Amino acid sequence: MKSLLFSMPLLLSGLFFSMHNGEPAVTKATAPTHTLSGPASPAAINLAMFARGIYPGDDTLYQSLKESGFTTIVLSSFYIRSNGDVLSGDDSKNPIIHDGKFVGDKTWLKRVADLKKGTTSITRIEILMEGRWYNQPPNTYDFIQNWAAPTETYPGIVTGTSKNSTLYNIAKIMKDEIGVDAVCIDDESVYDARSIVVLGEMLNNMNVHMTLCPYTKAKYWKSILAGSQPGLIDAIYLQCYDGGTGNEPGPWKDSLSTTLPVYPIMMCRGAFSSCDTVKNSKSPGEIRAEMVRYKKAYPGMTGGAIWQLADVRHYVHKNCAVELPSSGTATSILQYLDQLKNSLQGPLQQ
């Protein structure tokens, strides 16, 4: 992990940063702000599916998502490389963005665009920018940290966040060609609030929302909230599995001192290609029980999320309902999606 060490406040892109009790204290400058209009906000009851496993996907799978009852699809996971390429976690060899242009599967673009058209439950599309774990080589958030300041120099990269910068071009493609309403920040190792706030300022100016996806280090995420323009960040997705096992949305909302909705992310059975419980993966019944408990402690909770679509597919393909009946009863992708949706939604409506 790289620490934020400043000997004096730093003025960058209209934002002041200083250290306070070992954490970055971010104070907004007095530059004018604006409220986003245009990108879709989370539904009143927001049911999100983190949708790794759908690049490029197929028409049947996308139709299942439209019929699923989920309201938000988070396209995941995507990674930035040192040359400015962006790759999908579903294809580690062929970039979707290269040299400032979309070079990925054009059929995928059509499928994503169709998610919000016609008869569908989906009202919002986000894209998850995933970072590295501690033992992995540099990717997404290392490069955002390095490139956010226009004074830095890297071969083949236009640093900063101006309209000719590498980061701006990546975000512009995500907005204009992929059609996302929000960029979801899943930083699990770098924890550089300065660069994320600068990235968020750029997204705000582009009329794109930002969401946060923490599992630890509440002070870091709180500093991003404190430094960001009002209206930019409109949701927080809290990981309640794997490293986030034991997390609860109510206490996290209090720790972040936020009025924003905090949605728990639950990992479903089928994770790690297993029908059994792995890293706190849960059956639909177990997810419902947790949601009931969360709602009791946090009555204002208005949504939840499932990690991830690839595991939904694994569950069905492994015939888990037969192999391990205690894992659930679903025998099709649409049936499993429906059960997971109900496990989130039911307790919210009680």
C-alpha positions in Angstrom: 0.0 0.0 0.0 1.2 3.5 -0.9 0.7 6.0 1.9 -0.2 9.6 1.3 2.7 11.7 2.6 2.6 15.4 2.2 4.8 17.9 3.9 2.4 20.7 3.0 -1.1 21.0 1.6 -1.2 20.3 -2.2 -3.4 22.3 -4.5 -4.5 20.2 -7.4 -7.4 20.6 -9.7 -9.1 23.0 -7.3 -8.8 20.7 -4.3 -6.8 21.0 -1.1 -5.3 17.9 0.6 -3.6 17.7 4.0 -2.9 15.0 6.5 -5.1 14.6 9.6 -4.5 11.7 12.1 -2.6 9.8 9.4 -5.4 10.0 6.9 -5.9 12.4 4.1 -8.1 15.3 5.1 -9.7 16.6 1.9 -11.2 20.1 1.9 -13.1 21.3 -1.2 -12.0 24.6 -2.7 -14.4 27.4 -3.4 -14.7 26.7 -7.1 -18.3 26.6 -8.4 -20.1 23.3 -8.4 -22.9 21.8 -10.3 -25.4 19.1 -9.8 -25.4 16.2 -12.2 -28.4 15.8 -14.5 -28.8 13.2 -17.2 -27.2 10.0 -15.9 -29.7 7.6 -14.2 -29.8 7.6 -10.4 -30.2 4.3 -8.4 -33.8 3.1 -8.3 -35.8 3.8 -5.1 -35.2 0.1 -4.2 -31.8 -0.6 -5.9 -31.1 -4.2 -6.7 -27.7 -4.5 -8.3 -26.0 -7.3 -10.1 -22.2 -7.2 -10.5 -22.1 -8.7 -13.9 -18.7 -10.2 -14.5 -19.1 -13.0 -17.1 -21.0 -11.0 -19.7 -18.2 -9.8 -22.0 -19.1 -10.3 -24.8 -21.9 -12.6 -23.5 -24.8 -13.8 -25.6 -28.3 -12.5 -26.4 -30.0 -15.1 -24.1 -28.0 -14.1 -21.1 -28.7 -10.4 -21.6 -32.4 -11.1 -22.1 -32.3 -12.9 -18.7 -30.9 -9.8 -17.1 -33.7 -7.7 -18.6 -36.2 -10.1 -17.1 -34.4 -10.6 -13.8 -35.9 -7.8 -11.7 -32.5 -6.3 -11.0 -32.4 -2.5 -11.5 -28.7 -1.9 -11.8 -26.1 -3.8 -13.8 -22.5 -3.2 -12.8 -20.4 -4.2 -15.8 -17.4 -5.9 -14.2 -14.5 -6.1 -13.9 -12.3 -3.8 -16.0 -8.6 -2.9 -15.5 -6.3 -0.2 -16.8 -2.9 -1.2 -18.0 0.4 0.8 -18.1 0.0 1.7 -21.8 -3.5 3.1 -21.2 -5.3 0.0 -22.5 -8.5 -1.1 -20.7 -9.2 -4.8 -20.5 -12.2 -6.9 -19.3 -11.7 -9.5 -16.6 -13.4 -11.9 -19.1 -10.7 -11.4 -21.7 -7.2 -10.7 -20.4 -5.5 -10.6 -23.8 -7.6 -8.3 -26.0 -8.3 -4.7 -24.8 -11.6 -3.0 -25.2 -9.9 0.4 -25.2 -6.6 1.0 -27.0 -4.9 4.2 -28.1 -8.0 6.2 -27.0 -10.5 4.2 -29.1 -12.9 1.5 -28.4 -11.5 -1.7 -30.1 -13.6 -4.3 -28.3 -16.6 -6.4 -29.4 -19.1 -4.2 -31.1 -21.9 -6.7 -30.4 -21.2 -6.3 -26.7 -21.9 -2.5 -27.1 -25.3 -3.3 -28.7 -26.2 -5.8 -25.9 -25.3 -3.3 -23.2 -27.3 -0.5 -24.9 -30.3 -2.8 -25.1 -30.3 -3.6 -21.4 -32.3 -0.4 -20.7 -34.5 -0.6 -23.7 -38.0 -2.1 -24.2 -39.4 -4.3 -21.5 -36.8 -4.4 -18.8 -36.2 -3.9 -15.1 -32.8 -2.3 -15.6 -32.7 1.4 -15.2 -29.0 2.0 -14.5 -25.6 0.8 -15.8 -22.3 1.1 -14.0 -18.8 0.0 -14.8 -16.5 -1.4 -12.1 -12.9 -0.4 -12.3 -11.2 -3.1 -10.3 -7.8 -2.7 -8.7 -5.1 -5.1 -7.7 -4.6 -7.1 -4.6 -1.4 -6.7 -2.6 0.5 -9.5 -4.4 -0.4 -8.5 -7.9 1.5 -6.2 -10.3 0.5 -2.6 -10.7 -2.8 -1.9 -12.5 -5.8 0.4 -12.5 -5.4 2.5 -9.3 -1.6 2.6 -9.5 -1.9 4.2 -12.9 -4.8 6.6 -11.9 -2.5 7.7 -9.0 0.4 8.2 -11.4 -1.5 9.9 -14.2 -3.9 12.2 -12.3 -1.3 15.0 -11.9 -0.6 16.8 -15.2 3.0 17.5 -14.1 4.0 13.8 -14.3 5.4 12.2 -17.4 5.0 8.6 -18.6 5.8 7.2 -22.1 2.7 7.1 -24.3 0.4 8.6 -21.6 -1.1 12.1 -21.5 -1.3 12.8 -17.8 -3.8 15.0 -16.0 -7.6 15.0 -16.6 -7.9 17.6 -19.4 -9.9 16.7 -22.6 -6.8 15.3 -24.3 -5.6 13.2 -21.4 -5.6 9.4 -21.3 -7.9 9.2 -18.3 -10.4 11.6 -19.9 -10.5 9.5 -23.1 -11.0 6.3 -21.2 -14.0 7.9 -19.3 -15.4 9.4 -22.5 -15.5 6.0 -24.2 -17.2 4.5 -21.1 -19.8 7.3 -21.2 -20.4 7.8 -24.9 -19.9 4.4 -26.4 -20.5 1.9 -23.5 -23.3 4.1 -22.1 -22.5 4.0 -18.4 -24.3 6.1 -15.8 -21.6 5.7 -13.2 -18.0 4.5 -12.6 -17.7 2.2 -9.6 -14.4 2.5 -7.6 -13.0 -0.8 -6.3 -9.6 0.1 -5.0 -8.2 -2.6 -2.7 -4.5 -1.7 -2.4 -3.4 1.8 -3.5 -5.7 3.9 -1.3 -4.7 7.3 -2.8 -7.6 9.6 -2.1 -6.1 12.6 -3.9 -6.1 10.9 -7.3 -9.6 9.4 -6.8 -11.0 12.9 -5.9 -9.4 14.4 -9.0 -10.8 11.5 -11.2 -14.2 12.2 -9.7 -14.0 15.9 -10.5 -13.3 14.9 -14.1 -16.3 12.5 -14.1 -18.5 15.2 -12.6 -17.6 17.6 -15.4 -18.4 14.9 -17.9 -21.8 14.3 -16.3 -21.0 10.8 -15.0 -21.7 9.6 -11.5 -19.2 7.8 -9.3 -19.9 5.0 -6.8 -17.7 3.5 -4.1 -17.1 -0.2 -3.4 -15.2 -0.6 -0.1 -14.5 -3.5 2.1 -12.0 -1.9 4.5 -10.3 1.4 5.5 -13.4 3.5 6.2 -11.3 6.6 6.8 -10.0 6.4 3.2 -13.4 6.2 1.7 -14.7 9.0 4.0 -11.9 11.3 2.8 -13.1 10.7 -0.8 -16.6 11.6 0.1 -15.4 14.7 1.9 -13.4 15.9 -1.1 -15.9 15.2 -3.8 -18.4 17.5 -5.5 -22.0 17.2 -4.1 -24.1 14.9 -6.3 -21.1 13.1 -7.9 -21.1 10.1 -5.6 -24.6 8.7 -5.3 -24.2 5.2 -3.9 -21.9 3.0 -1.8 -21.7 -0.7 -2.4 -20.2 -2.5 0.7 -18.5 -5.8 0.3 -19.8 -8.3 2.9 -17.9 -11.3 1.7 -14.3 -12.6 1.5 -12.2 -9.8 3.1 -15.4 -7.9 3.9 -16.9 -10.7 5.9 -18.4 -9.2 9.0 -19.1 -5.9 7.4 -22.6 -4.4 8.0 -24.1 -1.5 6.1 -25.5 0.4 9.1 -22.2 0.7 11.0 -20.4 1.6 7.8 -22.9 4.3 7.1 -22.3 5.7 10.5 -18.5 5.5 10.1 -18.7 7.3 6.8 -21.0 10.0 8.3 -22.9 10.0 5.0 -26.5 10.4 3.9 -25.8 8.3 0.8 -27.4 4.8 0.6 -25.1 2.0 1.6 -26.0 -1.3 -0.2 -24.6 -4.6 1.1 -23.0 -6.8 -1.6 -23.6 -10.5 -1.0 -21.6 -13.3 -2.7 -23.9 -16.0 -4.0 -23.3 -19.8 -4.1 -21.4 -20.8 -7.2 -18.5 -18.5 -6.2 -15.1 -20.0 -6.9 -17.0 -22.7 -8.9 -18.3 -24.2 -5.7 -21.8 -25.1 -4.6 -20.7 -24.9 -1.0 -19.9 -21.9 1.1 -16.6 -20.3 0.1 -15.4 -16.9 1.6 -18.9 -16.2 3.0 -20.8 -17.0 -0.2 -24.5 -17.6 0.6 -27.6 -19.3 -0.7 -30.7 -17.2 -1.5 -32.2 -18.2 1.9 -29.0 -17.2 3.7 -28.9 -13.9 1.9 -32.5 -13.1 2.8 -31.7 -13.8 6.5 -28.8 -11.4 6.4 -30.8 -8.8 4.7 -33.5 -9.1 7.4 -30.8 -8.5 10.0 -29.2 -5.6 8.2 -32.6 -3.9 7.7 -33.5 -4.2 11.4 -30.3 -2.5 12.3 -30.4 0.0 9.4 -34.1 0.7 8.7 -33.3 3.2 6.0 -31.5 0.6 3.9 -33.0 0.7 0.3 -31.1 -1.8 -1.7 -28.6 -4.6 -2.0 -26.3 -6.3 -4.5 -25.1 -9.7 -5.7 -21.5 -10.6 -6.5 -21.5 -11.9 -9.3 -23.2 -13.1 -12.5 -20.3 -15.4 -13.4 -21.0 -17.3 -10.2 -24.7 -17.5 -11.0 -23.7 -19.3 -14.2 -21.3 -21.5 -12.4 -24.1 -22.5 -9.9 -26.4 -23.6 -12.7 -23.7 -25.2 -14.9 -22.5 -27.3 -11.9 -26.1 -28.4 -11.2 -25.7 -27.3 -7.6 -29.4 -27.7 -6.8 -28.8 -31.4 -7.2 -25.2 -31.8 -6.1 -25.8 -29.8 -2.9 -29.5 -29.3 -2.2 -28.8 -27.1 0.8 -27.3 -24.5 -1.6 -30.7 -23.8 -3.2 -33.2 -25.0 -5.7 -32.5 -23.1 -8.9 -31.9 -25.1 -12.1 -31.7 -22.2 -14.6 -30.0 -18.9 -14.7 -33.3 -17.0 -14.8 -34.6 -18.9 -11.9 -31.5 -18.3 -9.8 -31.5 -14.6 -10.7 -35.2 -14.4 -9.6 -34.4 -16.1 -6.3 -31.4 -13.9 -5.6 -33.5 -10.8 -6.5 -36.2 -11.9 -4.1 -33.7 -12.5 -1.3 -32.6 -8.9 -1.5 -35.9 -7.3 -2.2 -38.2 -9.1 0.2 -36.7 -7.8 3.5 -36.5 -4.3 2.1 -40.3 -4.3 1.5 -41.2 -5.6 5.0 
